[in-house]
Amino acid sequence: MARLVSSSLVRGLVRSCRAPSTAENPVIIFMKGYPEAPRCGFSALAVKVLQQYGVSITARDILTNMKLKESVKAYSNWPTFPQIFINGEFVGGSDIILSMHQKGELKGLLGDSAQKGEQDSAQ
Amino acid sequence: MMGSRGTSVVLSRAARMRQKLQSALEASALDIEDVSYQHAGHAAVKDNANETHFNIKVISPKFEGQNLVKRHRMVYDLLTDELNSGLHAISIVAKTPTESGS
């Protein structure tokens, strides 16, 4: 039962980031540690890449919540962390985020929120 | 699925990973680098755990027409047993022969 509860929690978290028109909260990362204090190099890398776009990032630490960890893995069918969701869609882990960043694909995916972020950080 | 388990006991994780990836992906190039030392003392790594973190670079014709998520899933699926037995993280570079220019 606990599993069901937390898998709907994951779905809720991911869904809450699906706000294309306002793009208030497009990015969620399930990671080891927190953006300010990542506890794994791969999580640190993913956060660093995402922060280049100035978007607001919702982060959840899976090391301190085993139930969440297992639920996220089951939800995305992806075995490792970090896991990044953008606009409610699973995007991948740190390798994929980095690769998309290098190929210039991340900007399009983040859309208006990224541009807004860039403007904000330019001021 | 469970076919040739008998041999894997004596092999290192790196060797098992190589076997699984090489045969299933028909890789034309496969680099497996153990980078566990970079993660020693890592939050989720228990004492004395080794062979927990790897960099994998694989070139396979089977990646043709597959996006990155699908390519990574193919690698993860092949390494399910390892991920369930202490392998924590792998960094994956997955290219097609065309993309790698070889």
Backbone of each chain as ProteinMPNN parsed JSONL, in Angstrom:
{"seq_chain_A": "MARLVSSSLVRGLVRSCRAPSTAENPVIIFMKGYPEAPRCGFSALAVKVLQQYGVSITARDILTNMKLKESVKAYSNWPTFPQIFINGEFVGGSDIILSMHQKGELKGLLGDSAQKGEQDSAQ", "coords_chain_A": {"N_chain_A": [[0.838, -1.205, 0.0], [1.887, 1.229, 0.835], [3.587, 1.649, -1.19], [1.922, 2.217, -3.351], [0.825, 4.639, -2.504], [3.124, 6.284, -2.508], [3.873, 6.143, -5.138], [1.894, 7.508, -6.389], [2.42, 9.9, -5.343], [4.806, 10.564, -6.608], [3.861, 10.768, -9.225], [2.178, 12.917, -8.877], [4.007, 14.925, -8.201], [5.504, 15.073, -10.543], [3.518, 15.745, -12.349], [2.735, 18.214, -11.376], [4.602, 19.811, -12.396], [3.936, 20.226, -14.91], [3.228, 22.669, -16.664], [2.743, 24.275, -19.16], [1.976, 26.806, -20.183], [2.502, 28.794, -18.3], [4.937, 28.02, -17.402], [6.063, 27.986, -14.902], [7.3, 26.162, -13.299], [9.074, 24.166, -14.544], [10.96, 22.155, -14.283], [11.918, 19.194, -12.69], [14.009, 17.502, -10.471], [15.082, 14.415, -9.368], [17.319, 13.52, -7.077], [20.607, 12.794, -5.629], [21.119, 14.091, -2.614], [20.925, 17.684, -2.347], [20.424, 20.557, -4.53], [22.132, 22.598, -3.547], [23.8, 21.141, -2.04], [24.886, 18.644, -3.309], [25.151, 15.064, -3.257], [26.482, 13.356, -4.855], [28.511, 13.011, -7.689], [27.318, 12.875, -10.218], [24.744, 13.835, -9.837], [25.409, 16.411, -9.053], [26.523, 17.371, -11.41], [24.318, 17.347, -13.177], [22.628, 19.245, -11.995], [24.225, 21.497, -12.213], [24.33, 21.852, -14.983], [21.6, 22.346, -15.562], [21.227, 24.687, -14.146], [22.452, 26.578, -15.674], [20.541, 27.559, -17.298], [18.946, 29.138, -15.89], [16.445, 28.4, -14.951], [13.728, 27.694, -12.695], [14.189, 25.142, -10.376], [12.819, 22.224, -9.201], [13.697, 20.167, -6.614], [14.237, 16.905, -5.285], [15.471, 14.969, -2.679], [16.599, 11.761, -2.919], [18.061, 10.132, -1.336], [17.417, 10.404, 1.287], [14.955, 9.401, 1.425], [13.801, 6.508, 1.028], [11.488, 5.286, 0.094], [10.48, 7.077, -1.74], [12.59, 7.005, -3.541], [12.456, 4.341, -4.584], [9.93, 4.468, -5.713], [10.169, 6.426, -7.68], [11.997, 5.201, -9.367], [10.458, 3.047, -10.232], [8.377, 4.377, -11.457], [9.533, 5.758, -13.644], [10.847, 3.743, -14.816], [13.646, 3.533, -14.748], [16.912, 2.981, -13.721], [18.794, 4.469, -12.217], [20.124, 7.428, -10.508], [20.923, 10.917, -10.924], [17.467, 11.73, -11.893], [15.781, 13.443, -14.37], [12.98, 15.416, -15.011], [11.189, 17.209, -17.402], [8.729, 19.549, -17.989], [6.928, 17.614, -17.177], [7.698, 15.351, -18.502], [9.801, 12.513, -18.671], [13.23, 12.95, -18.991], [15.836, 12.001, -18.716], [19.043, 10.96, -17.378], [22.115, 12.281, -15.947], [24.039, 12.086, -18.018], [22.517, 12.313, -20.342], [21.268, 14.785, -20.057], [23.532, 16.418, -20.097], [24.516, 15.873, -22.652], [22.385, 16.786, -24.252], [22.469, 19.442, -23.613], [24.952, 20.129, -24.682], [24.45, 19.726, -27.352], [22.678, 21.684, -27.827], [20.004, 21.226, -27.447], [18.553, 21.477, -25.192], [17.641, 23.976, -24.612], [15.451, 24.446, -26.296], [13.669, 22.622, -25.274], [13.243, 23.552, -22.719], [12.133, 25.911, -23.301], [10.154, 28.856, -23.017], [10.679, 29.388, -20.368], [13.39, 29.092, -20.081], [14.444, 31.133, -21.653], [13.458, 33.301, -20.291], [14.806, 32.943, -17.933], [17.423, 33.392, -18.78], [17.322, 36.065, -19.46], [16.746, 37.134, -16.996], [19.053, 36.467, -15.591], [20.848, 37.975, -16.921], [20.42, 40.5, -16.199]], "CA_chain_A": [[0.0, 0.0, 0.0], [2.781, 2.388, 0.921], [4.154, 1.815, -2.516], [0.914, 2.906, -4.15], [0.747, 6.024, -2.047], [4.224, 7.134, -2.917], [3.976, 6.263, -6.58], [1.012, 8.607, -6.791], [3.141, 11.115, -4.948], [5.724, 10.859, -7.703], [3.061, 11.23, -10.358], [1.73, 14.262, -8.53], [5.148, 15.832, -8.289], [5.85, 15.249, -11.94], [2.398, 16.46, -12.981], [2.687, 19.606, -10.92], [5.57, 20.564, -13.174], [3.441, 20.324, -16.282], [2.518, 23.943, -16.759], [3.383, 24.832, -20.344], [1.71, 28.212, -20.5], [3.181, 29.694, -17.371], [6.302, 27.532, -17.245], [6.53, 28.39, -13.579], [8.017, 25.136, -12.564], [9.147, 23.129, -15.577], [12.01, 21.158, -14.087], [12.044, 18.508, -11.405], [15.125, 16.558, -10.455], [15.208, 13.496, -8.241], [18.776, 13.458, -7.025], [21.251, 12.449, -4.367], [21.41, 15.363, -1.975], [20.166, 18.833, -2.819], [21.232, 21.373, -5.449], [23.183, 23.339, -2.83], [24.702, 20.163, -1.415], [24.715, 17.336, -3.952], [25.939, 14.017, -2.604], [26.995, 12.48, -5.899], [29.029, 13.824, -8.788], [26.391, 12.909, -11.354], [23.679, 14.766, -9.459], [26.007, 17.744, -9.08], [26.677, 17.741, -12.817], [22.996, 17.627, -13.76], [22.165, 20.514, -11.433], [25.067, 22.538, -12.788], [23.875, 22.07, -16.362], [20.266, 22.965, -15.548], [21.312, 26.031, -13.588], [22.891, 27.481, -16.735], [19.383, 28.094, -18.003], [18.246, 30.052, -14.993], [15.071, 27.984, -14.661], [13.525, 27.241, -11.319], [14.348, 23.694, -10.323], [12.287, 21.522, -8.035], [14.591, 19.038, -6.342], [13.907, 16.007, -4.178], [16.596, 14.107, -2.297], [16.117, 10.379, -2.81], [18.868, 9.396, -0.349], [16.785, 10.477, 2.606], [13.598, 8.876, 1.31], [13.907, 5.258, 0.278], [10.222, 4.997, -0.564], [10.449, 7.94, -2.922], [13.592, 6.474, -4.454], [11.925, 3.165, -5.267], [8.759, 4.872, -6.49], [10.62, 7.143, -8.879], [12.574, 4.184, -10.257], [9.361, 2.278, -10.826], [7.581, 5.282, -12.297], [10.229, 6.084, -14.894], [11.528, 2.546, -15.293], [15.03, 3.965, -14.963], [17.458, 2.44, -12.475], [19.809, 5.262, -11.521], [19.856, 8.837, -10.241], [19.685, 11.7, -10.92], [16.484, 11.633, -12.966], [15.269, 14.777, -14.647], [11.711, 15.528, -15.736], [10.927, 18.564, -17.876], [7.322, 19.652, -18.392], [6.233, 16.371, -16.871], [8.222, 14.221, -19.274], [11.11, 12.014, -18.277], [14.241, 13.341, -19.979], [16.983, 11.113, -18.588], [19.966, 11.221, -16.291], [23.093, 13.349, -16.147], [24.672, 11.972, -19.342], [21.6, 12.781, -21.381], [21.138, 16.234, -19.862], [24.77, 17.05, -20.566], [24.567, 15.723, -24.103], [21.38, 17.687, -24.839], [23.011, 20.79, -23.41], [26.045, 20.326, -25.641], [23.894, 19.774, -28.708], [21.764, 22.818, -27.922], [18.613, 20.755, -27.482], [17.896, 21.712, -23.908], [17.015, 25.29, -24.649], [14.15, 24.293, -26.915], [12.822, 21.853, -24.371], [12.895, 24.394, -21.579], [11.258, 26.906, -23.897], [10.068, 30.226, -22.529], [11.239, 29.562, -19.024], [14.834, 29.236, -20.208], [14.733, 32.486, -22.13], [13.188, 34.2, -19.173], [15.911, 32.786, -17.002], [18.619, 34.036, -19.309], [17.157, 37.498, -19.316], [16.858, 37.467, -15.578], [20.423, 36.392, -15.092], [21.644, 38.978, -17.605], [20.176, 41.824, -15.576]], "C_chain_A": [[0.868, 1.248, 0.0], [3.347, 2.713, -0.452], [3.203, 2.595, -3.427], [0.852, 4.383, -3.802], [1.909, 6.825, -2.608], [4.396, 7.173, -4.431], [3.007, 7.328, -7.097], [1.612, 9.941, -6.375], [4.109, 11.542, -6.061], [4.96, 11.444, -8.883], [2.602, 12.664, -10.114], [2.84, 15.286, -8.667], [5.485, 16.137, -9.74], [4.766, 16.062, -12.652], [2.393, 17.926, -12.618], [3.659, 20.476, -11.704], [5.11, 20.748, -14.609], [2.593, 21.579, -16.417], [3.069, 24.733, -17.938], [3.155, 26.318, -20.553], [2.449, 29.155, -19.562], [4.648, 29.307, -17.202], [6.907, 27.972, -15.919], [7.546, 27.412, -13.009], [8.304, 23.944, -13.475], [10.065, 21.959, -15.235], [11.929, 20.522, -12.707], [13.19, 17.513, -11.515], [15.066, 15.724, -9.179], [16.684, 13.147, -8.161], [19.291, 12.963, -5.679], [21.735, 13.739, -3.729], [20.5, 16.449, -2.513], [21.044, 19.693, -3.713], [22.38, 22.098, -4.758], [24.203, 22.376, -2.231], [24.49, 18.79, -2.034], [25.618, 16.3, -3.299], [26.416, 12.97, -3.602], [27.402, 13.368, -7.061], [28.06, 13.953, -9.955], [25.224, 13.855, -11.074], [24.187, 16.202, -9.519], [26.099, 18.258, -10.518], [25.337, 18.14, -13.437], [22.468, 18.978, -13.281], [22.926, 21.679, -12.07], [24.611, 22.878, -14.213], [22.547, 22.83, -16.367], [20.324, 24.415, -15.069], [21.793, 27.059, -14.614], [21.714, 28.181, -17.407], [18.537, 29.001, -17.124], [16.804, 29.67, -14.689], [14.936, 27.609, -13.19], [13.515, 25.713, -11.326], [13.729, 23.167, -9.035], [13.158, 20.302, -7.805], [14.076, 18.219, -5.171], [15.105, 15.096, -3.935], [16.094, 12.679, -2.113], [16.928, 9.58, -1.777], [18.198, 9.38, 1.015], [15.358, 9.936, 2.569], [13.593, 7.645, 0.412], [12.641, 4.943, -0.504], [10.101, 5.815, -1.846], [11.403, 7.407, -3.986], [13.038, 5.303, -5.273], [10.743, 3.538, -6.161], [9.164, 5.565, -7.784], [11.193, 6.154, -9.885], [11.487, 3.399, -10.978], [8.562, 3.13, -11.81], [8.233, 5.505, -13.659], [10.815, 4.844, -15.555], [12.968, 2.854, -15.666], [15.774, 3.67, -13.665], [18.362, 3.359, -11.658], [19.359, 6.709, -11.323], [21.093, 9.663, -10.556], [18.737, 11.323, -12.055], [15.841, 13.002, -13.132], [13.977, 14.686, -15.458], [11.546, 16.982, -16.144], [9.528, 18.601, -18.461], [6.601, 18.314, -18.24], [6.736, 15.159, -17.624], [9.584, 13.808, -18.739], [12.131, 12.319, -19.382], [15.459, 12.431, -19.918], [17.808, 11.457, -17.373], [21.008, 12.25, -16.678], [23.782, 13.283, -17.514], [23.803, 12.602, -20.424], [21.404, 14.295, -21.284], [22.371, 16.962, -20.408], [24.85, 17.007, -22.09], [23.579, 16.668, -24.795], [21.827, 19.135, -24.717], [24.073, 21.088, -24.468], [25.53, 20.427, -27.073], [22.918, 20.928, -28.897], [20.294, 22.434, -27.915], [17.82, 21.124, -26.226], [17.11, 23.018, -23.909], [15.598, 25.208, -25.217], [13.167, 23.603, -25.987], [12.358, 22.703, -23.192], [12.059, 25.588, -22.017], [11.327, 28.271, -23.241], [10.753, 30.421, -21.187], [12.755, 29.749, -19.089], [15.195, 30.638, -20.649], [14.541, 33.506, -21.02], [14.355, 34.157, -18.19], [17.156, 33.497, -17.482], [18.54, 35.539, -19.183], [17.353, 37.928, -17.866], [18.314, 37.498, -15.127], [21.309, 37.431, -15.775], [21.496, 40.336, -16.933], [21.069, 42.077, -14.372]], "O_chain_A": [[0.615, 2.2, -0.739], [3.553, 3.87, -0.816], [3.609, 3.494, -4.163], [0.828, 5.252, -4.674], [1.712, 7.924, -3.127], [4.989, 8.111, -4.964], [3.265, 7.969, -8.115], [1.341, 10.976, -6.982], [4.21, 12.721, -6.401], [5.346, 12.461, -9.46], [2.632, 13.507, -11.011], [2.631, 16.381, -9.188], [5.718, 17.285, -10.119], [5.063, 16.95, -13.451], [2.085, 18.782, -13.448], [3.568, 21.703, -11.69], [5.808, 21.352, -15.425], [1.369, 21.528, -16.293], [3.77, 25.729, -17.756], [4.039, 27.019, -21.045], [2.96, 30.191, -19.987], [5.494, 30.15, -16.901], [8.093, 28.287, -15.827], [8.505, 27.79, -12.336], [7.836, 22.836, -13.213], [9.957, 20.889, -15.834], [11.877, 21.214, -11.69], [13.324, 16.788, -12.501], [15.008, 16.253, -8.068], [17.233, 12.542, -9.082], [18.531, 12.744, -4.735], [22.644, 14.396, -4.236], [19.437, 16.169, -3.066], [22.27, 19.582, -3.671], [23.474, 22.204, -5.312], [25.338, 22.761, -1.949], [23.981, 17.878, -1.382], [26.716, 16.619, -2.844], [26.717, 11.835, -3.231], [26.73, 14.349, -7.378], [27.984, 14.997, -10.602], [24.774, 14.583, -11.96], [23.482, 17.1, -9.979], [25.797, 19.417, -10.802], [25.241, 19.149, -14.136], [21.929, 19.756, -14.067], [22.343, 22.706, -12.418], [24.522, 24.048, -14.587], [22.387, 23.823, -17.077], [19.561, 25.263, -15.534], [21.572, 28.259, -14.449], [21.863, 29.247, -18.004], [17.535, 29.561, -17.569], [16.023, 30.501, -14.227], [15.914, 27.254, -12.533], [12.898, 25.086, -12.188], [14.068, 23.603, -7.935], [13.336, 19.488, -8.712], [13.55, 18.757, -4.198], [15.673, 14.529, -4.868], [15.259, 12.419, -1.247], [16.529, 8.481, -1.39], [18.389, 8.452, 1.801], [14.637, 10.004, 3.565], [13.404, 7.738, -0.801], [12.696, 4.408, -1.612], [9.679, 5.315, -2.889], [11.073, 7.362, -5.171], [13.143, 5.284, -6.499], [10.582, 2.979, -7.246], [8.583, 5.327, -8.843], [10.926, 6.238, -11.083], [11.585, 3.124, -12.174], [8.132, 2.652, -12.859], [7.569, 5.447, -14.695], [11.23, 4.886, -16.713], [13.446, 2.491, -16.74], [15.309, 4.072, -12.598], [18.664, 3.047, -10.506], [18.359, 7.153, -11.888], [22.209, 9.153, -10.462], [19.131, 10.692, -13.036], [15.415, 13.63, -12.163], [13.901, 13.971, -16.457], [11.738, 17.885, -15.331], [9.179, 17.791, -19.32], [5.774, 17.939, -19.072], [6.249, 14.049, -17.406], [10.413, 14.651, -18.398], [11.92, 11.989, -20.549], [16.052, 12.12, -20.951], [17.352, 12.145, -16.46], [20.814, 13.008, -17.628], [24.077, 14.322, -18.105], [24.288, 13.321, -21.298], [21.378, 14.995, -22.297], [22.259, 17.982, -21.087], [25.21, 17.995, -22.73], [23.91, 17.279, -25.812], [21.592, 19.949, -25.61], [24.086, 22.163, -25.069], [26.109, 21.129, -27.902], [22.392, 21.131, -29.991], [19.438, 23.217, -28.325], [16.589, 21.086, -26.21], [16.055, 23.132, -23.285], [14.668, 25.819, -24.69], [11.989, 23.956, -25.926], [11.223, 22.583, -22.731], [11.363, 26.201, -21.208], [12.407, 28.782, -22.945], [11.327, 31.474, -20.908], [13.338, 30.463, -18.273], [16.111, 31.261, -20.113], [15.334, 34.429, -20.837], [14.819, 35.183, -17.691], [17.863, 34.129, -16.698], [19.517, 36.21, -18.852], [18.016, 38.92, -17.559], [18.753, 38.394, -14.406], [22.393, 37.741, -15.282], [22.348, 41.211, -17.084], [20.981, 43.135, -13.75]]}, "seq_chain_B": "MMGSRGTSVVLSRAARMRQKLQSALEASALDIEDVSYQHAGHAAVKDNANETHFNIKVISPKFEGQNLVKRHRMVYDLLTDELNSGLHAISIVAKTPTESGS", "coords_chain_B": {"N_chain_B": [[17.282, -16.032, -20.37], [18.371, -16.515, -17.777], [20.404, -18.105, -18.463], [23.508, -18.527, -18.794], [24.617, -18.392, -16.199], [26.427, -19.641, -14.535], [29.134, -19.153, -15.124], [29.557, -16.539, -14.389], [30.243, -16.084, -11.793], [32.962, -16.217, -11.261], [33.971, -14.109, -12.614], [34.98, -10.661, -12.826], [32.946, -7.765, -12.141], [33.228, -5.905, -14.167], [34.1, -7.502, -16.272], [31.911, -9.163, -16.634], [30.017, -7.273, -17.409], [31.128, -6.441, -19.771], [30.951, -8.765, -21.315], [28.134, -9.106, -21.476], [27.265, -6.725, -22.725], [28.764, -6.637, -25.054], [27.991, -8.955, -26.527], [25.186, -8.706, -26.798], [24.804, -6.197, -27.958], [26.369, -6.212, -30.131], [28.749, -4.747, -30.298], [30.934, -2.473, -31.874], [32.897, -1.066, -30.765], [33.93, -0.931, -27.4], [34.341, 0.475, -24.392], [35.061, 0.062, -21.063], [35.297, 1.539, -18.066], [36.421, 1.457, -14.825], [35.46, 3.561, -12.396], [35.141, 3.69, -9.733], [36.748, 4.468, -7.629], [36.607, 7.203, -7.642], [34.351, 7.677, -6.328], [34.536, 6.807, -3.804], [33.615, 6.545, -0.429], [31.352, 7.84, -0.942], [27.98, 8.871, -0.554], [26.004, 6.775, -0.845], [27.439, 4.487, -1.017], [28.463, 1.544, 0.339], [30.75, 0.455, 2.95], [33.844, -0.765, 1.807], [32.823, -1.46, -0.639], [33.339, -2.239, -3.979], [33.791, -1.743, -7.542], [31.512, -0.163, -8.271], [30.929, 2.11, -9.729], [30.975, 3.037, -13.082], [32.359, 4.108, -16.224], [31.016, 3.903, -19.389], [31.584, 3.386, -22.748], [30.151, 2.935, -25.752], [29.859, 1.645, -28.976], [27.457, 0.878, -31.258], [25.636, -0.758, -33.807], [23.045, -1.239, -33.235], [21.968, 0.955, -32.023], [21.065, 2.604, -33.894], [18.668, 4.845, -35.085], [17.509, 5.103, -32.596], [16.62, 7.102, -29.813], [18.417, 8.944, -27.205], [17.451, 8.229, -24.652], [16.297, 5.731, -25.15], [18.54, 4.3, -25.986], [20.112, 4.339, -23.66], [18.397, 2.943, -21.997], [18.492, 0.438, -23.212], [21.091, -0.334, -22.559], [20.953, -0.271, -19.739], [18.987, -2.236, -19.344], [20.336, -4.533, -20.092], [22.082, -4.69, -18.048], [20.74, -5.201, -15.737], [20.931, -7.218, -13.721], [23.384, -6.581, -12.603], [22.929, -4.008, -11.644], [21.19, -4.617, -9.682], [22.801, -5.769, -7.891], [24.684, -4.219, -6.556], [25.942, -2.463, -8.317], [26.126, 0.929, -8.758], [26.076, 3.257, -10.386], [26.301, 4.256, -13.787], [28.047, 5.92, -16.287], [27.098, 6.712, -19.462], [28.098, 6.632, -22.79], [26.677, 6.404, -25.801], [26.876, 5.484, -29.006], [26.201, 5.348, -32.565], [27.81, 3.521, -35.232], [28.0, 5.272, -37.428], [27.729, 7.827, -36.23], [29.999, 7.88, -34.69], [31.904, 8.041, -36.498], [33.311, 5.901, -37.449]], "CA_chain_B": [[17.637, -14.929, -19.469], [19.222, -16.971, -16.69], [21.176, -19.154, -19.099], [24.903, -18.847, -18.52], [24.943, -17.745, -14.927], [27.481, -20.365, -13.854], [30.46, -18.603, -15.344], [29.706, -15.152, -13.96], [30.721, -16.033, -10.412], [34.408, -16.012, -11.192], [34.365, -12.929, -13.365], [34.748, -9.355, -12.219], [31.762, -7.119, -12.687], [33.595, -5.285, -15.447], [34.153, -8.551, -17.291], [30.536, -9.587, -16.912], [29.376, -6.209, -18.157], [31.689, -6.484, -21.122], [30.35, -9.918, -21.994], [26.717, -8.869, -21.754], [27.076, -5.631, -23.683], [29.393, -6.991, -26.322], [27.233, -9.924, -27.319], [23.829, -8.259, -27.115], [24.794, -4.976, -28.782], [27.295, -6.394, -31.253], [29.495, -3.49, -30.248], [32.164, -2.388, -32.655], [33.87, -0.575, -29.781], [33.357, -0.982, -26.055], [35.264, 0.84, -23.318], [34.471, 0.02, -19.728], [36.301, 2.065, -17.14], [35.984, 1.444, -13.427], [35.783, 4.845, -11.76], [34.606, 3.598, -8.37], [37.633, 5.196, -6.708], [36.164, 8.602, -7.589], [33.141, 7.76, -5.525], [34.791, 6.181, -2.507], [33.08, 7.371, 0.649], [30.119, 8.363, -1.501], [26.847, 8.712, 0.362], [25.237, 5.52, -0.915], [28.325, 3.347, -1.2], [28.793, 0.936, 1.632], [32.164, 0.199, 3.182], [34.506, -1.827, 1.049], [32.19, -1.762, -1.925], [34.07, -1.829, -5.169], [33.076, -1.915, -8.812], [30.187, 0.44, -8.113], [30.738, 3.191, -10.698], [31.704, 2.783, -14.329], [32.101, 4.843, -17.46], [30.883, 2.976, -20.51], [31.521, 4.0, -24.073], [29.817, 1.794, -26.603], [29.419, 1.941, -30.345], [26.674, -0.276, -31.686], [24.665, -0.508, -34.886], [21.688, -1.385, -32.692], [21.48, 2.257, -31.548], [20.552, 3.321, -35.065], [17.246, 5.19, -35.019], [17.033, 5.145, -31.204], [17.056, 8.298, -29.106], [19.347, 8.663, -26.103], [16.777, 7.513, -23.558], [16.158, 4.323, -25.547], [19.88, 3.678, -25.983], [20.497, 4.107, -22.262], [17.554, 1.865, -21.485], [19.019, -0.83, -23.729], [22.268, -0.675, -21.751], [20.488, -0.577, -18.387], [18.274, -3.516, -19.35], [21.318, -5.613, -20.159], [22.866, -4.709, -16.809], [19.797, -5.264, -14.611], [21.474, -8.055, -12.638], [24.477, -5.847, -11.955], [22.333, -2.89, -10.909], [20.532, -5.179, -8.504], [23.783, -6.414, -7.012], [25.74, -3.343, -6.062], [26.363, -1.445, -9.28], [25.349, 2.118, -8.41], [25.9, 4.264, -11.43], [27.145, 4.173, -14.959], [27.977, 7.022, -17.234], [26.998, 6.015, -20.743], [28.162, 7.295, -24.091], [26.175, 5.372, -26.705], [26.84, 6.025, -30.372], [26.145, 4.429, -33.696], [29.049, 3.588, -36.008], [27.972, 6.49, -38.244], [27.975, 8.987, -35.363], [31.361, 7.87, -34.161], [32.782, 8.261, -37.638], [34.16, 4.746, -37.719]], "C_chain_B": [[18.673, -15.396, -18.427], [20.255, -17.994, -17.173], [22.558, -19.44, -18.55], [25.384, -18.197, -17.236], [26.2, -18.341, -14.284], [28.847, -19.731, -13.97], [30.655, -17.257, -14.658], [30.285, -15.029, -12.553], [32.202, -15.665, -10.336], [34.861, -14.736, -11.896], [34.166, -11.659, -12.553], [33.487, -8.761, -12.829], [32.063, -6.51, -14.059], [33.588, -6.311, -16.565], [32.759, -9.047, -17.653], [29.813, -8.551, -17.762], [29.845, -6.235, -19.608], [31.044, -7.595, -21.935], [28.915, -9.622, -22.429], [26.521, -7.822, -22.84], [27.6, -6.015, -25.059], [28.484, -7.908, -27.149], [25.862, -9.386, -27.71], [23.823, -7.078, -28.084], [25.664, -5.1, -30.029], [28.157, -5.151, -31.414], [30.738, -3.539, -31.113], [33.271, -1.758, -31.818], [33.191, -0.558, -28.429], [34.45, -0.69, -25.03], [34.518, 0.787, -22.001], [35.547, 0.421, -18.733], [35.727, 2.09, -15.731], [36.422, 2.752, -12.759], [35.27, 4.883, -10.318], [35.439, 4.394, -7.373], [37.217, 6.662, -6.578], [34.979, 8.78, -6.659], [33.318, 7.084, -4.163], [34.296, 7.118, -1.406], [31.809, 8.094, 0.256], [28.942, 7.988, -0.597], [26.232, 7.313, 0.352], [26.124, 4.288, -1.021], [28.751, 2.796, 0.154], [30.296, 0.679, 1.727], [32.66, -0.943, 2.303], [33.841, -2.188, -0.273], [33.128, -1.347, -3.049], [33.289, -2.193, -6.416], [31.642, -1.392, -8.725], [29.881, 1.483, -9.181], [31.599, 2.935, -11.934], [31.379, 3.845, -15.377], [32.053, 3.829, -18.596], [30.754, 3.768, -21.804], [31.264, 2.867, -25.043], [29.334, 2.277, -27.966], [28.719, 0.702, -30.876], [25.725, 0.1, -32.817], [23.228, -0.589, -34.381], [21.122, -0.068, -32.159], [20.88, 3.081, -32.688], [19.057, 3.585, -34.907], [16.668, 5.254, -33.613], [17.505, 6.445, -30.558], [17.886, 7.908, -27.882], [18.697, 7.874, -24.975], [16.676, 6.026, -23.905], [17.502, 3.614, -25.531], [20.32, 3.367, -24.553], [19.678, 2.975, -21.654], [18.062, 0.505, -21.953], [20.216, -1.285, -22.889], [21.838, -1.073, -20.338], [19.814, -1.953, -18.333], [19.25, -4.691, -19.359], [22.066, -5.771, -18.835], [21.974, -4.773, -15.566], [20.356, -6.05, -13.428], [22.56, -7.31, -11.867], [23.929, -4.706, -11.105], [21.639, -3.372, -9.644], [21.519, -5.798, -7.524], [24.97, -5.504, -6.715], [26.314, -2.345, -7.052], [25.489, -0.209, -9.068], [25.056, 3.011, -9.592], [26.813, 3.983, -12.596], [26.94, 5.423, -15.79], [28.072, 6.408, -18.618], [27.178, 6.975, -21.909], [27.807, 6.226, -25.113], [26.022, 5.946, -28.108], [26.665, 4.929, -31.41], [27.484, 4.518, -34.432], [29.122, 4.863, -36.849], [28.335, 7.713, -37.408], [29.415, 9.04, -34.884], [32.379, 8.055, -35.279], [33.687, 7.089, -37.946], [33.467, 3.796, -38.68]], "O_chain_B": [[19.705, -14.755, -18.228], [20.899, -18.664, -16.365], [22.774, -20.47, -17.913], [26.424, -17.539, -17.201], [26.94, -17.649, -13.585], [29.634, -19.763, -13.024], [31.787, -16.868, -14.372], [30.768, -13.961, -12.176], [32.63, -14.907, -9.466], [36.02, -14.339, -11.777], [33.287, -11.593, -11.694], [33.022, -9.191, -13.884], [31.255, -6.593, -14.983], [33.128, -6.032, -17.673], [32.461, -9.316, -18.817], [29.095, -8.888, -18.703], [29.057, -6.072, -20.539], [30.645, -7.398, -23.083], [28.532, -9.85, -23.577], [25.719, -8.001, -23.756], [26.969, -5.754, -26.083], [28.246, -7.656, -28.331], [25.421, -9.59, -28.841], [22.938, -6.973, -28.933], [25.69, -4.205, -30.873], [28.28, -4.586, -32.5], [31.494, -4.511, -31.092], [34.452, -1.906, -32.134], [32.015, -0.212, -28.32], [35.361, -1.493, -24.825], [33.463, 1.402, -21.849], [36.563, -0.257, -18.576], [34.672, 2.676, -15.487], [37.614, 3.003, -12.586], [35.004, 5.948, -9.761], [34.913, 4.927, -6.396], [37.442, 7.289, -5.543], [34.649, 9.895, -6.255], [32.339, 6.827, -3.462], [34.53, 8.325, -1.449], [31.257, 8.869, 1.037], [28.926, 6.929, 0.03], [25.971, 6.734, 1.407], [25.621, 3.167, -1.104], [29.321, 3.5, 0.987], [31.011, 0.684, 0.725], [31.972, -1.943, 2.096], [34.265, -3.128, -0.947], [33.646, -0.23, -3.058], [32.259, -2.864, -6.352], [30.688, -2.093, -9.063], [28.717, 1.719, -9.507], [32.794, 2.654, -11.832], [30.281, 4.4, -15.409], [32.951, 2.999, -18.738], [29.938, 4.681, -21.93], [32.067, 1.94, -25.148], [28.516, 3.19, -28.077], [29.302, -0.38, -30.94], [25.09, 1.154, -32.782], [22.307, -0.075, -35.016], [19.928, 0.019, -31.873], [20.267, 4.124, -32.461], [18.278, 2.672, -34.633], [15.462, 5.441, -33.45], [18.656, 6.846, -30.733], [18.043, 6.73, -27.562], [19.305, 6.966, -24.408], [16.936, 5.167, -23.063], [17.595, 2.461, -25.112], [20.832, 2.284, -24.268], [20.194, 2.155, -20.895], [18.065, -0.461, -21.191], [20.34, -2.462, -22.551], [22.297, -2.082, -19.802], [20.039, -2.731, -17.406], [19.015, -5.713, -18.713], [22.61, -6.834, -18.536], [22.414, -4.433, -14.467], [20.268, -5.612, -12.282], [22.644, -7.397, -10.642], [24.398, -4.464, -9.993], [21.515, -2.636, -8.665], [21.133, -6.289, -6.464], [26.112, -5.958, -6.634], [27.091, -1.471, -6.669], [24.266, -0.281, -9.182], [23.927, 3.466, -9.78], [27.947, 3.532, -12.428], [25.823, 5.91, -15.969], [29.013, 5.671, -18.916], [26.498, 7.997, -22.003], [28.543, 5.253, -25.279], [25.154, 6.782, -28.363], [26.941, 3.755, -31.165], [28.214, 5.496, -34.267], [30.189, 5.465, -36.969], [29.151, 8.536, -37.825], [29.978, 10.118, -34.696], [33.574, 8.207, -35.025], [34.707, 7.243, -38.618], [34.026, 2.757, -39.031]]}, "name": "protein", "num_of_chains": 2, "seq": "MARLVSSSLVRGLVRSCRAPSTAENPVIIFMKGYPEAPRCGFSALAVKVLQQYGVSITARDILTNMKLKESVKAYSNWPTFPQIFINGEFVGGSDIILSMHQKGELKGLLGDSAQKGEQDSAQMMGSRGTSVVLSRAARMRQKLQSALEASALDIEDVSYQHAGHAAVKDNANETHFNIKVISPKFEGQNLVKRHRMVYDLLTDELNSGLHAISIVAKTPTESGS"}
